């Protein structure tokens, strides 16, 4: 899903980068549509990246949690 979001966002950027009107003052519907779609797809890509980061964090925590003393043993020592 992340790769799809990044690919579609890049494709929209490349397709919408051309200024058809030739004037910066005239912001047409096409420019607004491209800006909205870029915002959506790159925000979705950011959300997918953050979810993958959280998943990797929990995978690492589970691996290292099994080693060492358990919580019960630490409470007895404390």
Beta strands, then each sheet from edge to edge (+ up, - down):
end
